[in-house]
């Protein structure tokens, strides 16, 4: 089943779509979800080739549409009871951080349209053993659906997808002094990483964990440049871009979108609402160069 990404919502509405799926552990069904923007297609379990010395959760690789893709047993990675009778299972093929991966699940339920405000803190969960891998919970018709942090999962399976070290040209540090940059990023690790490097380069950084907090600060005092992620709770990155552009007092501010959802489609969408540049994670070296380009 290929997903028609052409039906996605109008950009900047703070709405998005999730794919709900089930992992069974004995008699219990665990309901999880993933952002539709990360999903390329859903397929039956393919023929696989075992990979020696691979991570225990990687059951092998499969040739899917001329691409060699790792197949990951999500139940095993999450520490749930699982079985290796894969023939009746489904594969969710994802693409983000410039990487394809296939995740084994028992059943794909349906697509839901939600807003970021619908996502509640994981403290309402019952599966407390999973809290480090769950971004939040959505209650749909009395069913708690857990939004998994797939970026965290892939990073632990493949450290090569980690953020890249940045080579800073310190000869320009005096030119960067006093230049104010706001940044919205919900990952604390990425937020600290980017803020540290930009501050070392000489910029003045104010970092926020979601788009609403950034927009609240913009209303008080405008920065010289904005960096924003796309996927964020409360207010997402596309909403940030659209809001800044619709305000005559801030519409001139350069905006860089820095996101794992790197694709021509997403780049086109965020530029259609006013983003100046789209950079895919984990290309942090490019990010610092482009901040210099806009401000220096």
N, C-alpha and C positions, 0 to 999 in steps of 0.2 A: 504494500500500500504506500504509494508516494503521496506526500503531503503537498497540497496546493498552497504554496506560500503567497499566491496572488490574492487570496481571500483575507489576508490579515488586515487588521484594523487601520483606520486612518492614523497616520503618524502624529504623535504628540498629544494623544487623548488620555495618556496614563493607563490605558487598557492593554492587555495582551492575552494570549491564548496559551493554555497548557494542555499537554497530553497526559491523561490519567492512565496509569497502568497498575497491575497487581503483581505482587510477589507472594507466593503461597509458602507458608511454613507450617507443615502439619495441617491442622484444621483451621488455622488462622490465615486470613488474607490481609496483607499489608498494602495499603493504597498509597502510591507515590505519584509524583508528576514531574514533568520537565517542561521548560519553556519551548513552545512550538518552534521558535526561531533557531533553536539548537538542533532540531530534528530534520533529517533529510528524508527518511522513509522508514516504514516498518515492514519487515520481511519474515518469512518462515526461517527456521533454523537452517543454515546452509551447511554444505560440506566444509569441514575445517581441516587444517593441518596443525598438528600439535607442535608447540614450540619448546624445545629443551631449555631448562633452567629459567623459564618464564615465571612471573609472579603467579602464585597459586590461584588467583582469581582469573587469570587469563587462560581460557580453555584452548586457545589456538588462534589461528588467523584464517580469514576467508577471503576469497577473491570475489568482490562485489562490484559489479560494473567497472571492471578493469582496475580496481584498486585493492591492494592488499591491506585488509582492515583487521586489527586485533578484536577478538570476541571476548567480552568480559562477563563473567558470571556475577551479576550484581548481588544476588542473594548471598553468595559466599563472601564477597567483599564487605557487605554490611554485617556479617556475622550471624545471619539468620539461618535456620535449619533449611537445608537445600538437598536436592537430589541431582544426579548427573544424567538423568533420562531427558535429554534435550530435544528429542524429535518433535514433541508437541509444543515446544516453547516458541516464543517470538523474539526477534531481534529488533531493537530500536537503534537505527543507524544515526549517529550524531556527527555534527561538524561544528567545531568551535576551536579557538586558539590555533587555527590553521591545521587541525588534526581531525581525521575521521576515526570513530570508534563504534563498535557494536556492543550493545548491552543486552544480556539475556534476561527476559522477563517471562512471566507465566501468561499474562493476558493484557492486551491493550484495550482499554474501555472506551474512551471517547475524548473529544476535545471540548474544553470549557473556556468560555470567555470570562475573564475576571479583571479586576483592577488591583493595583499594588496595595491599596488599602484593605483588600479582602484577606491579605496574608497576615496571620496572627503570629505572635511570638511562640517559639517552640515550647514554652513553659506549659502550654495547654495540651502537650502531647502525653501519650501514655508510654511510648517507646523511648524512655529516657536514655537507653544505651545508644541511641542513634543521634542524640542532639548535636554532636559535633559535625554531623554530615547533613543536617537538615537546616535549611534557611528559614523555614516557617511552615505554618499549617493553614490550609484552607478548608473551611467547613462548607461542604456542598450537600444539601439535603440530608444533613445529619451524619454524613461520612467525612471523617477527617482524612484529608489528602495531604501528604507531606511533600514539600518541595525540596528535592535533593540538591545538594551542592555538587554538581557533576564536575565542575572545574577542580574542586578539591580532590575528587576521586581520581581524575586523570592525572593530576599533578603527582599524586603519590605513586601511581602506577608508572608514570613516565616523567621523571625529573627534568627531562630535556625541555618540557613545556614551561619551565619556571621563568620568571622575569629575568631578563638579561642585564648584566652589569652595564653601567653607563660610563662612557669615556667623556669626561667633562673638559671643555676648553676653558681653563681658568684665566686665560689672558683676557677674557671678556667679563670677568667677574665685576669689575668696576662699572661696566655698562648696565649690569643687571640690578645693581643696588637700588632699592626703593621701588622696583617694578613689582606690582601686586598681582598675584595669580590666585584665583579661587579654584578649588578642586572638589568634586563630588565623587566618592567611591565607597561602596558599602563594605568592601573587604578591608579589614583593619590592616592586614599584612601589606596589601598593595598600596593602601593609603599612606602608610608609614614609609614604604620603600620610595614612592614617588616624591613625597614631601621632603624626605631626607636629601635625595639627590638634587632636587630643584633648589633647596635651600643652600646646599653645598655649592651650587653653581652661582648663588648670589641673589636669587629671587626671594621675595617675601611671599610666603604661602599661607593661605587659610584653607584647611581641609575639613570636609563635611562628610558624614556617613550616608546622606541621602540628598536628593534634589531639593526637597522642601527647605532644609536647613540652608542650603546654598542660596536659594532664591530669597529667603528671609534676609540674609546678609546683603545680597545685591540691592534689595530695597532700601537698606540703610546707607550703604556706600558701594558704589560700583567698582569692580576690579578693572585691570587692564586686559586680562585674558581669563577665559574659563576653560577648564578641562573637566569633562564629565564622562562617567561610565554610562552605559545604556540600561542594564538591568540593575535597578535599585528599588528598595521598598519606599513606600509613601508617595514619592514623586520620582519618575524615572528620567533618564537622560534626554529622551526625545521631548518630553514635556518641558524640561529645563530649556532646551534650545528654542522651542516654540515660544515659551513665555518671555525669554530675553529678547527675541526678535520682535515680538508684538508690542514691546514697550519702547516708545520713541526715545526715551532717555538712555536706553541700554542697547538698542538695536545695532550699534556700531561695534560692540565688543567682539573680538575674535573668539570663536568657540571651537575647541578640539574635542572630538568624541574619541575616547580610548576604551575599546570594548573587545571582549572575546568573540563577539558575534560578527566576525569579519566576513563579509560577503559583498558582492557588487550590489545586491538588492538592498541590504541594510545601509550601505554607504549612500546609495541613491536616495533612500528614504530620509535619512537624517540631513542630507544636504538639501533636500526639498523643503525642509522646514527652517533651514538657515545655518546649519553647521558649516564651518569653513573647511574642516578637514576630518577625515575618519582614519584612525590608526588602529590596527588590530593588535590585541595582546598576543604575545608578550614583548612587542617591539619597543621597549622603553628607550633604547638608544635613539630611535627615530623621534620619539616624543620630545625629548629635550632639544634636539636639533630644530624641531618645528616651532617650539616655543621661542627659541632665539630668532627664528626667521620672522615671526610675527611681531616681536617686541623690539628687536634690535635692528 
